[in-house]
Amino acid sequence: MALSAEVSRLQAELLQLHVLHRAAAPTRKQWEESAREKLRVKWEHVRAQEKEVRDLEAQVEFERGLDDLLRWGYTPGSGARGLEEKVAMLDEVLCGVWGLGERYERVVRGFEKWVGGVEEVRQSQAEFVARFEEVDAELLDADTLLLPELLPAWHAEHSTLSRRLEDYRRKLISLGNVPPPPPDPEHPSDKAGKESEQPPSSLVRILAGCRALVNGMLDELDLMEAMVRDAAEEEMAWVREVNRREDEGEGGARKAGAIWRVL
């Protein structure tokens, strides 16, 4: 009797395991399909909410941009005509600055090549001064001791870019900034606080970015011009130092007609 009861219990457990094993695959498949469907419904709901929020943000951004545009273009006595003139001037500046990109890069590449030559010449000049009494002037190569020259075409391009960018900067100044919105008569402080927390409109970003670009390009062009001028002054100082040493007799073996005397 005890053995039969134990066998019956094991047979019942085996039967349960068999039933569970047979139903495991379809049950798992049903669970996966149910979970996938629930996740799909939640995803569609979240995506719809996200699209709704983006549409609302786009609408708010559009209204803010339109409001900034109208305030920026308003001039007493001109009305819409003032806005048209400002938009046309801003378009001219944007297209003009964009069109100068290739020419500006060409000027920068020419200047960088010149700077590389200047570094080599300065190293040669330093070595020449260090070995002043040993070097024979007739054996020297002028190209290794004199600064390389920037081509006239580079100077002309540099001057043209400077004039164009200066004109664009004056136009950007004349366009002015976007005036702040008028305060709300009922809640002036609340509106000012909300406006300061919001990101700038596209018009504000365009004006600020264009001004930063024009000012940066002009600063770089001015720096190039200053470096060319400083390099020429340093070269003349080097020539004067070499002439002083020769006049004082430091170069006893030096012969007349040294290359630095032609400057």
C-alpha positions in Angstrom: 0.0 0.0 0.0 2.8 2.4 0.8 4.6 1.6 -2.4 1.5 2.1 -4.5 0.8 5.5 -2.8 4.4 6.7 -3.6 4.1 5.5 -7.1 0.8 7.3 -7.5 2.2 10.5 -6.2 5.2 10.3 -8.6 2.9 9.5 -11.5 0.8 12.6 -10.6 3.8 14.8 -10.5 5.1 13.4 -13.7 1.7 14.1 -15.3 1.7 17.7 -14.1 5.3 18.2 -15.4 4.3 16.7 -18.8 1.2 19.0 -19.0 3.3 22.1 -18.0 6.0 21.2 -20.6 3.4 20.7 -23.3 1.8 24.0 -22.6 5.0 26.0 -22.0 5.7 26.9 -25.6 2.2 28.2 -26.5 1.9 29.9 -23.2 5.2 31.7 -23.7 4.2 32.7 -27.2 0.9 34.1 -26.0 2.7 36.0 -23.2 5.2 37.5 -25.6 2.4 38.6 -28.0 0.4 40.1 -25.2 3.4 42.0 -23.8 4.4 43.2 -27.3 0.9 44.4 -27.9 0.8 46.3 -24.6 4.2 47.8 -25.3 3.1 48.8 -28.8 0.0 50.6 -27.4 2.1 52.4 -24.8 4.6 53.4 -27.4 2.0 54.7 -29.8 0.5 56.7 -26.9 3.9 58.2 -25.9 4.8 58.9 -29.5 1.5 60.7 -30.0 2.1 62.8 -26.9 5.6 63.6 -28.0 4.4 64.7 -31.4 1.7 66.9 -29.8 4.3 68.5 -27.5 6.7 69.1 -30.5 3.8 70.7 -32.4 3.0 72.9 -29.5 6.6 73.9 -29.1 6.9 74.6 -32.8 3.8 76.8 -32.7 5.1 78.7 -29.7 8.5 79.1 -31.3 6.8 80.3 -34.5 4.7 82.8 -32.6 7.7 84.1 -30.6 9.7 84.4 -33.8 6.9 86.3 -35.6 6.5 88.6 -32.6 10.2 89.3 -32.4 10.3 89.9 -36.2 7.5 92.4 -36.0 9.0 94.2 -33.1 12.5 94.2 -34.7 11.2 95.5 -38.0 8.8 98.1 -36.6 10.0 101.7 -37.2 7.8 104.7 -36.5 6.3 106.0 -39.7 7.5 103.1 -41.9 5.4 100.1 -40.8 5.8 97.0 -42.9 8.2 98.9 -45.3 10.7 99.1 -42.5 10.5 95.3 -41.9 11.0 94.6 -45.6 14.1 96.8 -45.8 15.6 95.2 -42.7 14.9 91.7 -44.0 16.4 92.5 -47.3 19.5 94.0 -45.7 19.9 90.9 -43.4 19.5 88.6 -46.4 22.2 90.6 -48.2 24.6 90.3 -45.3 24.0 86.6 -44.8 24.4 85.8 -48.4 27.5 88.0 -48.7 29.2 86.5 -45.7 28.4 83.0 -46.9 29.9 83.9 -50.3 33.2 85.1 -48.8 33.9 81.7 -47.2 36.1 80.3 -50.0 38.0 83.6 -50.5 38.6 83.9 -46.7 39.9 80.3 -46.5 42.3 81.1 -49.4 43.7 84.1 -47.5 44.1 82.0 -44.4 45.9 79.3 -46.2 48.3 81.8 -47.8 49.0 83.4 -44.4 49.6 80.0 -42.7 52.1 79.1 -45.4 53.8 82.5 -44.9 54.0 82.0 -41.1 55.7 78.6 -41.7 58.4 80.4 -43.8 58.8 83.1 -41.1 59.5 80.5 -38.5 62.2 78.9 -40.6 63.8 82.4 -41.3 63.8 83.3 -37.6 65.6 80.1 -36.8 68.2 80.8 -39.4 68.6 84.4 -38.2 69.1 83.1 -34.6 71.8 80.6 -35.8 73.4 83.4 -37.9 73.7 85.7 -34.9 75.1 82.9 -32.7 77.8 82.1 -35.3 78.3 85.7 -36.4 82.1 85.6 -36.4 82.4 82.3 -38.2 80.0 82.9 -41.2 81.2 84.3 -44.5 78.7 86.8 -45.9 79.5 85.8 -49.5 78.4 82.2 -48.8 75.1 83.1 -47.4 71.7 82.5 -49.1 69.5 85.6 -48.7 66.4 83.4 -48.9 67.3 81.7 -45.6 67.8 85.0 -43.7 65.2 87.3 -45.2 61.5 87.0 -44.5 59.3 85.6 -47.3 57.1 88.1 -49.1 53.4 87.8 -49.3 52.2 88.1 -52.8 50.5 91.3 -53.9 47.4 89.2 -54.7 47.2 88.2 -51.1 47.4 91.8 -49.9 44.7 92.8 -52.4 42.4 89.9 -51.3 43.0 90.8 -47.7 42.1 94.4 -48.2 39.0 93.5 -50.2 37.8 91.1 -47.5 38.4 93.7 -44.8 36.4 96.3 -46.7 33.5 94.0 -47.4 33.3 92.7 -43.8 33.5 96.2 -42.4 30.6 97.1 -44.6 28.6 94.1 -43.3 29.5 95.0 -39.8 28.1 98.5 -40.2 24.9 97.1 -41.7 24.5 94.7 -38.8 24.9 97.5 -36.4 22.3 99.5 -38.3 19.9 96.6 -38.1 19.9 96.8 -34.3 18.9 94.2 -31.8 15.4 92.7 -31.2 13.7 94.9 -28.6 12.3 93.1 -25.6 8.6 92.5 -25.5 6.4 95.1 -23.8 5.5 94.2 -20.2 2.1 92.8 -19.4 0.1 95.5 -17.7 -1.5 92.9 -15.3 1.6 90.9 -14.5 4.7 92.7 -15.8 7.2 90.8 -13.6 5.8 87.4 -14.6 6.2 88.0 -18.3 9.7 89.4 -18.0 10.7 86.3 -15.9 9.2 83.9 -18.4 10.8 85.6 -21.3 14.3 85.5 -19.7 13.9 81.7 -19.1 13.0 80.9 -22.7 15.7 80.2 -25.3 16.3 83.0 -27.8 14.2 83.0 -31.0 15.7 82.1 -34.4 16.0 85.8 -35.3 18.0 86.6 -32.2 20.3 83.6 -32.9 20.8 84.6 -36.5 21.7 88.2 -35.7 24.0 87.1 -32.9 25.7 84.4 -34.9 26.2 86.6 -37.9 27.7 89.4 -35.8 30.0 86.9 -34.1 31.1 85.5 -37.4 31.8 88.9 -39.0 33.6 90.2 -35.9 35.7 87.1 -35.7 36.7 87.2 -39.3 37.7 90.9 -39.0 39.6 90.2 -35.8 41.6 87.4 -37.6 42.3 89.7 -40.6 43.5 92.4 -38.3 45.7 89.9 -36.4 47.2 88.8 -39.7 48.0 92.4 -40.7 49.5 93.0 -37.2 51.7 89.9 -37.4 53.0 90.9 -40.9 53.8 94.3 -39.5 55.5 93.0 -36.4 57.5 90.5 -38.5 58.8 93.3 -40.7 59.8 95.4 -37.6 61.6 92.4 -36.0 63.5 91.8 -39.2 64.6 95.4 -39.3 65.7 95.2 -35.7 67.7 92.1 -36.6 69.3 93.9 -39.5 70.3 96.8 -37.3 71.8 94.5 -34.7 73.8 92.7 -37.3 75.1 96.0 -38.8 75.9 97.2 -35.3 78.0 94.1 -34.6 79.9 94.5 -37.9 80.5 98.2 -37.3 81.9 97.4 -33.9 84.3 94.9 -35.5 82.8 91.7 -34.2 82.9 90.2 -37.6 86.5 90.6 -38.4 86.4 88.2 -41.4 83.2 89.9 -42.8 83.6 91.3 -46.3 81.8 94.3 -47.7 78.5 94.0 -49.4 76.7 91.9 -46.8 73.3 90.8 -47.8 71.5 92.6 -44.9 72.9 95.9 -46.0 70.6 96.0 -49.1 67.5 96.5 -46.8 
